[in-house]
Structure formats: structure tokens, C-alpha cells
Amino acid sequence: MATRPSPEQEAWDREVSSWERLQTGDLTGYLALLHDNVTVWPGDREAPVDKDAVFQHLIALLPAFQIGAFTIDLTRRSVRVFDDVAVIHYEGRVRHTLGPIREE
């Protein structure tokens, strides 16, 4: 009988999957993995943002989401699950393979 992953591992696997979807240009799949009440704190923002702000940010970066445009290395730092809430801390190092990304 297979053992079910811990809630922490399930949360981490979902985070990794979301980045894999971005790398393949699957924005719809990426957004589908985000809970409607998600709070994300991108490294380039002064404060956390909601799902709508994530969507708007992705639209601005749409040209960058070509297959193979970037790779990311994720380093898991901490994952904690409290009832139905997961708090995930990690480092992500993005390498742009098609040159610099420019936001307008």
C-alpha cells in the first residue's frame, strides 16, 4: 500500500508544479493551482499581493513565457501546514535563457 505524502510535501509539490507550468508557458494551469485567496510575495514587490495582482503581473510579462525562456532553481526553506493553510518559504533563482526581460 502506497503511503500518502505529508501535507507539507503535498504543498511543496504543488508549488514546484506551479513553477513547472510557468516554465512551459501554461499560464492557465499555473493560475488554476493558485487558491482564490492566495497571498504571494514576489521578490520585486514591497508587499504581498493577491491572485488578481499575480494575474496582472503575468499578463505584463506574457512575452517572457515562451517555452525555454527561463529556468528556475527552487530551494525549499520551510513548509508548514496549519489546517487548510500552507505557508511556504523558498528561494527561487531564475535564469533567463533568451536575454533580459523588460517590463514596460
C-alpha positions as CSV (number, residue, x, y, z in Angstrom):
1,M,0.0,0.0,0.0
2,A,1.4,3.4,-1.0
3,T,1.9,6.0,1.7
4,R,0.3,9.3,1.1
5,P,2.7,12.3,1.2
6,S,2.6,14.5,4.2
7,P,0.5,17.7,3.9
8,E,3.8,19.7,3.8
9,Q,5.1,17.6,0.9
10,E,1.8,17.9,-0.9
11,A,2.0,21.7,-0.6
12,W,5.6,21.8,-1.7
13,D,4.9,19.5,-4.7
14,R,2.1,21.9,-5.7
15,E,4.5,24.9,-5.5
16,V,7.1,23.1,-7.7
17,S,4.3,22.2,-10.2
18,S,3.2,25.8,-10.4
19,W,6.7,26.9,-11.5
20,E,7.0,24.0,-13.9
21,R,3.8,25.2,-15.6
22,L,5.2,28.7,-15.9
23,Q,8.3,27.4,-17.5
24,T,6.2,25.7,-20.2
25,G,4.1,28.8,-20.7
26,D,1.0,27.2,-19.2
27,L,-0.4,30.3,-17.5
28,T,-3.9,28.9,-17.3
29,G,-2.6,25.8,-15.5
30,Y,-0.4,28.0,-13.2
31,L,-3.4,30.1,-12.2
32,A,-5.6,27.1,-11.7
33,L,-3.1,25.8,-9.0
34,L,-3.5,29.1,-7.0
35,H,-6.2,29.2,-4.4
36,D,-8.6,32.2,-4.9
37,N,-7.4,33.6,-1.6
38,V,-3.7,33.1,-2.2
39,T,-1.3,35.7,-1.0
40,V,2.1,35.8,-2.8
41,W,5.1,38.0,-2.0
42,P,7.2,38.3,-5.2
43,G,10.8,39.4,-4.6
44,D,10.3,42.6,-6.6
45,R,7.3,43.8,-4.6
46,E,7.2,45.8,-1.4
47,A,4.3,43.9,-0.1
48,P,2.3,40.7,-0.6
49,V,-0.2,40.6,-3.5
50,D,-3.4,38.7,-4.2
51,K,-4.3,36.4,-7.1
52,D,-5.6,39.2,-9.3
53,A,-2.3,41.1,-8.9
54,V,-0.4,37.9,-9.8
55,F,-2.5,37.6,-13.0
56,Q,-1.9,41.2,-13.9
57,H,1.8,40.8,-13.4
58,L,1.8,37.7,-15.6
59,I,0.0,39.5,-18.4
60,A,2.7,42.2,-18.3
61,L,5.4,39.5,-18.6
62,L,3.5,37.5,-21.2
63,P,6.2,37.7,-23.9
64,A,8.7,36.2,-21.5
65,F,6.6,33.0,-21.1
66,Q,7.9,31.3,-24.2
67,I,8.9,27.7,-23.8
68,G,12.6,27.6,-22.7
69,A,12.7,31.4,-22.0
70,F,13.8,30.8,-18.4
71,T,14.7,28.1,-15.9
72,I,14.3,28.3,-12.2
73,D,16.0,26.5,-9.3
74,L,13.9,26.3,-6.2
75,T,15.4,25.7,-2.8
76,R,12.9,24.7,-0.1
77,R,13.4,26.5,3.1
78,S,10.3,25.9,5.2
79,V,6.8,24.4,4.6
80,R,4.2,24.4,7.4
81,V,0.6,23.4,7.1
82,F,-2.0,24.6,9.7
83,D,-5.4,23.1,9.0
84,D,-6.2,24.2,5.4
85,V,-3.4,26.9,5.2
86,A,0.1,26.3,3.9
87,V,3.0,28.7,4.5
88,I,5.8,28.0,2.1
89,H,9.2,29.8,2.2
90,Y,11.7,29.1,-0.6
91,E,14.4,30.7,-2.7
92,G,14.0,30.8,-6.4
93,R,16.8,31.6,-8.7
94,V,15.6,32.5,-12.2
95,R,17.9,32.3,-15.2
96,H,16.6,34.0,-18.4
97,T,17.8,32.0,-21.4
98,L,16.5,34.4,-24.1
99,G,18.1,37.6,-22.7
100,P,16.8,40.1,-20.2
101,I,13.1,40.6,-19.6
102,R,11.9,44.2,-19.9
103,E,8.8,45.4,-18.2
104,E,7.1,48.4,-19.7
